[in-house]
Amino acid sequence: MKKETQKTILTCVFSLPVSLSVFVLRLLESSMLNAEVKEGEILPPTIQRLMKGYNKYLRPFFDNGPVTVGMSLDIASIDTISEINMDYTATIFLRQRWTDERLVFEGNKSLSLDGRLVELLWVPDTFIVDSKKSFLHDITVENRLIRIFPNGTVLYALRITTTVACNMDLTKYPMDKQTCTLQLESWGYNINDVMFYWTRGNESVSGLDTLQLAQYTVEDHYTSVSEAVYETGNYPKLVFHFELKRSILYFILETYVPSSLLVVLSWVSFWISLSSVPARICIGVTTVLTMTTLMMGARTSLPNANCFIKAIDVYLGICFSFIFGALIEYAVAHFCTLTHPDAHIYMYGHHMHDFDDEKNGMVHTISSHPNRAKRRKDPDATSNTAPASLELTVSTSSPSGIEPNPEASPPEPTHWCITVLITIRKVLRAIYCCHVENPHHIDNYSRVTFPLSFVMVNLLYWTYYLYF
């Protein structure tokens, strides 16, 4: 096959001009020579002795029990922690140690080999369980390390950047603590073939003490050893747990302080006169719209389809309720002002005065002496009004000419209807004004009740989310 390929290349070369053909032939000659050297490259004598009869497809101690693999980690960086995707991205140095009896050699010094020679050796098939995407760094060469010790111990180190899933409980966001894990398992070898262990226990993982994160601080970390149970068998598993606590200072300055100041701003309307309708409506509507914008902005950094009711949502809902309550308070106070008796008389005073005069004149004419009724008449009245007064006088007198006793007269239905109307008006007035005789007192009460209620709710809120 190689001879046919060479013939084809030479045929193409001879079809070129002479000078160009000479140049291409020299390039082909050098490349073929390099390929022959690569195919027959000579390894050092020690490596040749180790590789003689070595089968990289068979694990160490193939017939003598499982091979034990020790793990250690060095966390170089944790780049991002995403609540939207619920994952984190970290760059780690993964170091694996195991003993291969086939690689024992004489001497007291270890052999540090090129990372590309790993293809000649057996290595564990370790993988990261919850990894979404990972890659091995290859600048300037693949970041691998192979070191063989005289007793056959092999050190294999890798530099990996991986994005790992982390299930988060955001009910106390942003006062939450998240526990994320990094799980290492064997892909094809079960516990009868390979056993994993941490080389130094909890100290097998380093780098977290000097790690600086944007919104989190690492509170605690520890390691554990377990087994992964699948349908195909039980596999060795190592788990690294680390607990992250979110820094709340950013959210206090970004969300909590502005929302609290908006609530305080809504209370300014309590010191503005009830007659200043544009000013109070402007403050109420502006604070409501600003609070709505703040609530929408706080959700941009969180999952849209998140079923959690977060702590920050609760606080923003409390602030929005107080702001909206201040606007409703002015609507109630203004309505009570319109339905207050003083305002009613001021707006409808002329009609009520005429109605009271007419009512009093009617009752007085019916229940008083005919002579007093005559005196209430205008002396310049027309002649046709006198018979009416006389008729009324006669009709209210007894046949014997004796004046009737006012105490013995039956109750009049007109007086009863007026009493019922007055009673209904008083009941409606009490309902409308919520037992507040002066609507202006509603603002006075609100100046005290709103701040006290807001302080009490804040105490309950912070106590619950910080200590429970």
Secondary structure, 3 states (H helix, E strand, C coil): CHHHHHHHHHHHHHCCCHHHHHHHHHHHHHHHHHHHHHHCCCCCHHHHHHHCCCCCCCCCCCCCCCEEEEEEEEEEEEEEEECCCCEEEEEEEEEEEEECHHHCCCCCCCEEECHHHHHHCCCCCEEECCEEEEEECCCCCCCEEEEECCCCEEEEEEEEEEEEECCCCCCCCCCCEEEEEEEEEECCCCCCCEEEEECCHHHHEECCCCCCCCCEEEEEEEEEEEEEEECCEEEEEEEEEEEEEECCHHHHHHHHHHHHHHHHHHHHHHHCCCCCHHHHHHHHHHHHHHHHHHHHHHCCCCCCCCCCCCHHHHHHHHHHHHHHHHHHHHHHHHHHHHHCHHHHHHHHHHHHHHHHHHHHHHHHHHHCCHHHHHHHCCCCCCHHHHHHHHHHHHHHCCCCCCCCCHHHCCCCHHHHHHHHHHHHHHHHHHHHHCCCCCCHHHHHHHHHHHHHHHHHHHHHHHHHHHHC
